[in-house]
Amino acid sequence: MISPVTGTHRNAPPFRCDIVGSFLRTEEIKEARLKHGSGEITAQQLYETENVEIGKLVEQEKALGLQVVTDGEFRRSWWHLDFFLGIQGTEKISLNQGSVKPEASRAESFRIVDKITFADHPMIRQFTDFHKLAGGTAAKMTIPSPALFHFVEDYNGNNVYPDRETLFTDIIRVYQDAVQAFYDAGCRYLQFDDTTWGTLCSGRHRAHLRSRGIDPEELALDYVRLINESIKNRPQDMTIALHVCRGNFRSTWFAAGGYEPVAETLFGQAEVDAFFLEYDNERAGGFEPLRFIKDQFVVLGLVTTKHGGLESKEMLKARIEEAAQVVDINKLCLSTQCGFASTEEGNILTEEEQWDKIRLVMETSQEIWI
């Protein structure tokens, strides 16, 4: 069993006990969103309710002893679309294709309808208000990655950009502007959330890409370039992490497969400061692909958010010890595998179980890195 490692506590992100970002929406949030949808309250009244609930969440995060807080993504319907739709030149589309099935009612995406720019994005104001609530605690912001923007856009298509390189240039410019705007608003810890890499880990999805005439290897190289170019101008005191996800809607998943197919490209070339990696079950494979990690931190997502059952500390410590055979334990941290509510519906567990998960991550990390 792994022994405590003295002198390894961290006061900078990523933290030994870290969080991915989203939390189960409170009943007050759910009720206010319903009322806003029916026209009973204004957008400003909804925003004010969200402020109150985010304030409560931040206090709960602090009371637990977390060194980092998030706004729980309480203002969002989707973990990714809300950000994409705030980019000038995009619009929401329905993917239901005439379906009347209730479960299809959330099949939404976006498409490009004009040249894309980052201007007057609502999430800058949202972060500013959240940052004030965080006080002196590190305030982490989460947004979908530039790779995912292209991946989704490519599937939906557009009539605006004549070729891929022209689109890549504008995606990079949008994200460079976004990184700077969040920094100017006080953000020093930014996380890119990305299901693209989970897709590229899946043999089934890689075969589907090839059937569309897309080479997964070339796509991976393109997407690392997109990420690197998007963050190359980030200020030195800003930490940028990449969270790799295989799907989390209502406790489900859509991709399976270890990191080996993308490991050399992603871990060896992406210039982010930390990787948040799912490792809560066999779908993520083993730790061997981490051999390509350079000097980045690896935040091990060993605690699942897909159900309320608690992992044992002994198992978590054994897994961390196993990972430490591949990556220096000084470069490892611990978190849950994903957030608790990638969409406003949330995963299938209770708020009490949610906080038990966070508490388990905290206690385990405190017993290892001291």
C-alpha positions as CSV (number, residue, x, y, z in Angstrom):
1,M,0.0,0.0,0.0
2,I,1.2,3.5,-0.9
3,S,2.9,5.5,1.9
4,P,2.2,9.2,2.6
5,V,4.5,11.5,0.6
6,T,5.6,14.3,2.8
7,G,6.2,17.8,1.5
8,T,3.9,17.3,-1.5
9,H,0.9,19.4,-0.6
10,R,0.0,22.0,-3.3
11,N,-1.2,25.5,-3.0
12,A,-1.6,26.0,-6.8
13,P,-3.7,24.3,-9.4
14,P,-4.1,21.6,-10.1
15,F,-4.7,20.7,-6.5
16,R,-4.1,17.3,-4.9
17,C,-7.8,17.2,-4.3
18,D,-9.4,18.8,-7.3
19,I,-12.9,18.9,-8.9
20,V,-14.0,18.6,-12.4
21,G,-16.7,21.3,-12.3
22,S,-20.4,20.6,-12.5
23,F,-22.7,19.9,-9.5
24,L,-26.3,18.7,-9.3
25,R,-28.6,21.5,-9.8
26,T,-30.6,22.6,-6.7
27,E,-34.3,22.5,-6.5
28,E,-34.4,26.3,-6.5
29,I,-32.4,26.4,-9.7
30,K,-34.7,23.8,-11.4
31,E,-37.8,25.7,-10.3
32,A,-36.5,29.0,-11.4
33,R,-35.5,27.7,-14.9
34,L,-39.0,26.2,-15.3
35,K,-40.6,29.5,-14.3
36,H,-38.4,31.4,-16.7
37,G,-39.2,29.0,-19.5
38,S,-42.9,29.6,-18.9
39,G,-42.5,33.3,-18.7
40,E,-43.4,33.6,-15.0
41,I,-40.1,35.3,-14.2
42,T,-37.7,37.4,-16.2
43,A,-34.1,36.5,-17.3
44,Q,-32.8,38.9,-14.6
45,Q,-34.8,37.2,-11.9
46,L,-33.5,33.9,-13.0
47,Y,-29.9,35.3,-13.0
48,E,-30.4,36.6,-9.4
49,T,-31.7,33.2,-8.3
50,E,-28.6,31.6,-9.8
51,N,-26.4,34.0,-8.0
52,V,-27.9,33.0,-4.7
53,E,-27.6,29.3,-5.4
54,I,-24.0,29.6,-6.7
55,G,-23.2,31.6,-3.5
56,K,-24.6,28.7,-1.4
57,L,-22.6,26.2,-3.5
58,V,-19.4,28.1,-3.1
59,E,-19.8,28.3,0.7
60,Q,-20.4,24.5,0.7
61,E,-17.3,23.9,-1.3
62,K,-15.3,26.1,1.0
63,A,-16.8,24.6,4.2
64,L,-15.7,21.2,3.0
65,G,-12.1,22.5,2.8
66,L,-11.6,22.5,-1.0
67,Q,-8.8,24.7,-2.3
68,V,-10.7,25.3,-5.5
69,V,-14.4,26.2,-6.2
70,T,-16.6,26.2,-9.3
71,D,-20.0,27.7,-10.0
72,G,-21.3,24.1,-10.5
73,E,-22.2,25.2,-14.1
74,F,-25.5,26.2,-12.5
75,R,-26.3,28.7,-15.2
76,R,-26.0,26.2,-18.0
77,S,-28.4,23.8,-19.7
78,W,-25.5,22.0,-21.5
79,W,-21.9,21.7,-20.5
80,H,-20.8,22.7,-24.0
81,L,-23.6,24.2,-26.0
82,D,-24.1,27.2,-23.7
83,F,-20.5,28.3,-24.4
84,F,-20.7,27.5,-28.2
85,L,-23.9,29.4,-28.6
86,G,-22.4,32.5,-26.9
87,I,-19.9,32.7,-29.7
88,Q,-20.9,35.2,-32.3
89,G,-21.8,33.5,-35.6
90,T,-23.5,30.4,-34.2
91,E,-27.1,29.3,-33.7
92,K,-28.8,26.4,-32.0
93,I,-30.2,23.6,-34.1
94,S,-32.5,20.6,-33.3
95,L,-31.3,17.1,-34.2
96,N,-34.7,15.5,-33.5
97,Q,-35.6,15.4,-37.2
98,G,-39.3,15.4,-36.5
99,S,-39.2,12.9,-33.7
100,V,-41.9,13.2,-31.1
101,K,-40.3,10.9,-28.6
102,P,-39.8,12.7,-25.2
103,E,-36.3,11.4,-24.8
104,A,-35.4,13.1,-28.1
105,S,-36.4,16.5,-26.9
106,R,-32.9,17.3,-25.7
107,A,-31.2,16.4,-29.0
108,E,-29.7,19.9,-29.7
109,S,-26.5,21.1,-31.2
110,F,-25.2,24.2,-33.0
111,R,-24.0,25.3,-36.4
112,I,-22.0,28.2,-37.8
113,V,-24.1,30.7,-39.7
114,D,-21.6,33.6,-39.9
115,K,-17.9,34.3,-39.3
116,I,-17.2,33.4,-35.7
117,T,-15.9,35.8,-33.2
118,F,-15.6,36.1,-29.4
119,A,-17.4,39.2,-28.3
120,D,-19.8,40.1,-25.5
121,H,-19.9,36.5,-24.4
122,P,-22.3,36.1,-21.5
123,M,-19.9,33.7,-19.6
124,I,-17.4,36.6,-19.0
125,R,-20.0,38.4,-16.9
126,Q,-21.0,35.1,-15.3
127,F,-17.4,34.4,-14.3
128,T,-16.9,37.9,-13.0
129,D,-19.9,37.5,-10.6
130,F,-18.8,34.0,-9.6
131,H,-15.2,35.2,-9.0
132,K,-16.5,37.7,-6.5
133,L,-18.4,35.0,-4.7
134,A,-15.2,32.9,-4.5
135,G,-13.4,35.5,-2.6
136,G,-9.8,34.5,-2.1
137,T,-10.3,30.9,-3.1
138,A,-9.2,29.7,-6.5
139,A,-12.1,30.0,-8.9
140,K,-12.0,27.5,-11.7
141,M,-13.8,28.1,-15.0
142,T,-14.8,25.2,-17.4
143,I,-15.5,25.6,-21.1
144,P,-15.6,23.1,-24.0
145,S,-12.3,22.7,-25.9
146,P,-11.5,24.1,-29.4
147,A,-11.1,20.6,-30.6
148,L,-14.7,19.8,-29.6
149,F,-16.0,23.0,-31.3
150,H,-14.6,21.7,-34.6
151,F,-15.6,18.1,-34.0
152,V,-19.3,19.1,-33.5
153,E,-19.3,21.7,-36.2
154,D,-17.7,19.3,-38.7
155,Y,-20.5,16.8,-38.1
156,N,-23.2,19.5,-38.6
157,G,-21.5,21.3,-41.5
158,N,-21.6,25.0,-42.5
159,N,-21.9,27.2,-45.5
160,V,-19.7,30.0,-44.2
161,Y,-16.1,28.6,-44.3
162,P,-14.7,27.5,-47.7
163,D,-12.0,25.2,-46.2
164,R,-10.8,23.7,-43.0
165,E,-7.7,25.9,-42.5
166,T,-9.8,29.1,-42.7
167,L,-12.1,27.7,-40.1
168,F,-9.2,26.5,-37.9
169,T,-7.7,30.0,-38.0
170,D,-11.0,31.5,-36.7
171,I,-11.5,28.9,-34.0
172,I,-8.0,29.6,-32.8
173,R,-8.6,33.3,-32.8
174,V,-11.9,32.8,-30.9
175,Y,-10.2,30.7,-28.2
176,Q,-7.2,33.0,-27.9
177,D,-9.6,35.9,-27.3
178,A,-11.6,33.8,-24.9
179,V,-8.6,32.8,-22.8
180,Q,-7.5,36.4,-22.6
181,A,-11.0,37.6,-21.7
182,F,-11.3,35.1,-18.9
183,Y,-7.9,36.1,-17.6
184,D,-8.8,39.8,-17.7
185,A,-11.9,38.9,-15.7
186,G,-9.7,37.3,-13.0
187,C,-9.6,33.7,-14.1
188,R,-6.3,31.9,-13.3
189,Y,-7.6,28.4,-13.6
190,L,-9.3,27.4,-16.9
191,Q,-10.3,23.9,-17.9
192,F,-11.1,22.7,-21.4
193,D,-13.7,19.8,-21.4
194,D,-13.4,17.5,-24.3
195,T,-15.2,14.4,-25.4
196,T,-13.4,14.3,-28.7
197,W,-10.4,12.4,-27.2
198,G,-12.8,9.9,-25.6
199,T,-14.2,9.3,-29.1
200,L,-10.7,8.9,-30.6
201,C,-10.0,6.3,-27.9
202,S,-12.9,4.1,-29.2
203,G,-12.3,1.5,-31.8
204,R,-15.9,1.7,-32.9
205,H,-15.8,5.5,-33.3
206,R,-12.5,5.4,-35.1
207,A,-13.9,2.9,-37.6
208,H,-16.9,5.3,-38.1
209,L,-14.6,8.2,-38.8
210,R,-12.7,6.2,-41.4
211,S,-16.0,5.3,-43.0
212,R,-16.5,9.1,-43.4
213,G,-13.1,9.4,-45.0
214,I,-11.5,10.9,-41.9
215,D,-8.1,9.6,-40.7
216,P,-8.3,9.4,-36.8
217,E,-4.5,9.9,-36.6
218,E,-4.5,13.0,-38.7
219,L,-7.5,14.3,-36.8
220,A,-5.7,13.8,-33.5
221,L,-2.7,15.8,-34.8
222,D,-5.0,18.6,-36.0
223,Y,-6.8,18.8,-32.7
224,V,-3.6,19.0,-30.6
225,R,-2.5,21.8,-32.9
226,L,-5.9,23.5,-32.3
227,I,-5.5,23.3,-28.6
228,N,-1.8,24.4,-28.6
229,E,-2.4,27.4,-30.9
230,S,-5.5,28.4,-28.8
231,I,-3.5,28.6,-25.6
232,K,-0.1,29.6,-26.8
233,N,-0.5,33.3,-25.7
234,R,-1.9,32.5,-22.2
235,P,-0.3,34.5,-19.4
236,Q,2.3,32.6,-17.3
237,D,0.2,32.7,-14.2
238,M,-2.8,31.0,-15.8
239,T,-3.2,27.2,-15.5
240,I,-5.0,25.5,-18.3
241,A,-6.2,21.9,-17.9
242,L,-7.8,19.4,-20.3
243,H,-10.5,17.1,-19.1
244,V,-11.0,14.0,-21.3
245,C,-14.5,12.5,-21.1
246,R,-16.3,9.5,-22.6
247,G,-19.8,10.8,-22.0
248,N,-21.7,11.7,-18.8
249,F,-25.3,12.5,-19.7
250,R,-27.6,11.2,-17.0
251,S,-25.0,8.7,-15.8
252,T,-24.5,7.2,-19.3
253,W,-21.5,7.0,-21.6
254,F,-21.0,6.8,-25.4
255,A,-17.3,5.7,-25.9
256,A,-15.0,3.0,-24.5
257,G,-11.4,2.3,-24.9
258,G,-8.1,3.0,-23.3
259,Y,-5.9,6.0,-24.0
260,E,-3.3,4.1,-26.1
261,P,-4.6,5.2,-29.6
262,V,-4.1,8.9,-28.7
263,A,-1.5,8.7,-26.0
264,E,1.6,9.6,-27.9
265,T,-0.1,12.5,-29.7
266,L,-2.2,13.9,-26.9
267,F,0.1,13.3,-23.9
268,G,3.3,13.8,-25.8
269,Q,2.4,17.0,-27.7
270,A,-0.5,18.9,-26.0
271,E,0.9,21.9,-24.1
272,V,-1.7,22.1,-21.4
273,D,-0.6,22.2,-17.8
274,A,-2.7,19.2,-16.6
275,F,-4.8,16.4,-17.8
276,F,-8.0,15.3,-16.0
277,L,-8.4,11.7,-17.0
278,E,-11.2,9.3,-16.4
279,Y,-10.1,6.1,-14.7
280,D,-13.1,5.0,-12.8
281,N,-13.6,1.7,-14.6
282,E,-12.4,-0.7,-17.3
283,R,-13.6,1.5,-20.1
284,A,-10.6,3.8,-19.6
285,G,-8.0,1.0,-19.8
286,G,-4.7,0.9,-17.8
287,F,-2.1,3.5,-16.9
288,E,0.5,2.4,-19.4
289,P,-0.4,5.2,-21.9
290,L,0.7,7.7,-19.3
291,R,4.3,6.9,-20.2
292,F,4.0,9.7,-22.8
293,I,3.3,12.3,-20.2
294,K,6.1,14.9,-20.1
295,D,6.1,17.4,-17.2
296,Q,2.3,17.9,-17.0
297,F,0.2,17.0,-13.9
298,V,-2.2,14.1,-14.2
299,V,-5.4,14.3,-12.2
300,L,-6.7,10.8,-11.8
301,G,-10.5,10.5,-12.0
302,L,-10.7,7.4,-9.9
303,V,-14.0,8.2,-8.2
304,T,-17.1,7.7,-10.4
305,T,-19.9,10.3,-10.6
306,K,-22.2,7.9,-12.5
307,H,-23.7,6.3,-9.3
308,G,-23.7,6.9,-5.6
309,G,-21.7,3.9,-4.4
310,L,-18.5,4.8,-2.7
311,E,-15.1,3.4,-3.7
312,S,-12.9,2.2,-0.8
313,K,-9.9,4.3,0.2
314,E,-7.7,1.2,0.0
315,M,-8.7,0.6,-3.7
316,L,-8.0,4.3,-4.5
317,K,-4.6,4.2,-2.9
318,A,-3.8,1.0,-4.7
319,R,-4.7,2.5,-8.0
320,I,-2.7,5.7,-7.3
321,E,0.3,3.5,-6.4
322,E,-0.2,1.7,-9.7
323,A,-0.3,5.0,-11.6
324,A,2.8,6.1,-9.8
325,Q,4.8,3.4,-11.4
326,V,4.3,5.3,-14.7
327,V,4.1,8.9,-13.6
328,D,6.0,10.5,-10.8
329,I,3.7,10.6,-7.8
330,N,4.6,14.3,-7.3
331,K,2.8,14.9,-10.6
332,L,-0.4,13.1,-9.7
333,C,-3.6,14.5,-8.2
334,L,-7.0,13.0,-7.5
335,S,-10.6,13.9,-8.5
336,T,-13.9,12.4,-9.5
337,Q,-14.0,10.9,-13.0
338,C,-16.3,13.7,-14.3
339,G,-18.7,16.3,-13.0
340,F,-22.0,15.4,-11.5
341,A,-24.3,17.2,-14.0
342,S,-22.9,17.6,-17.5
343,T,-26.4,18.8,-18.4
344,E,-29.1,20.4,-16.1
345,E,-30.8,17.0,-15.7
346,G,-27.8,15.7,-13.7
347,N,-26.5,12.2,-12.9
348,I,-28.5,9.6,-11.1
349,L,-27.3,10.1,-7.5
350,T,-28.4,12.3,-4.6
351,E,-26.8,15.5,-3.4
352,E,-25.7,13.7,-0.3
353,E,-24.0,11.0,-2.3
354,Q,-22.4,13.8,-4.5
355,W,-20.8,15.4,-1.4
356,D,-19.7,12.0,0.0
357,K,-17.8,11.5,-3.3
358,I,-16.0,14.9,-2.9
359,R,-15.3,14.1,0.7
360,L,-13.8,10.8,-0.2
361,V,-11.5,12.4,-2.8
362,M,-10.4,15.0,-0.2
363,E,-9.7,12.5,2.6
364,T,-7.8,10.1,0.3
365,S,-5.6,12.9,-1.1
366,Q,-4.9,14.3,2.3
367,E,-3.6,10.8,3.4
368,I,-1.2,10.5,0.5
369,W,0.1,14.0,-0.3
370,I,1.0,15.7,3.0
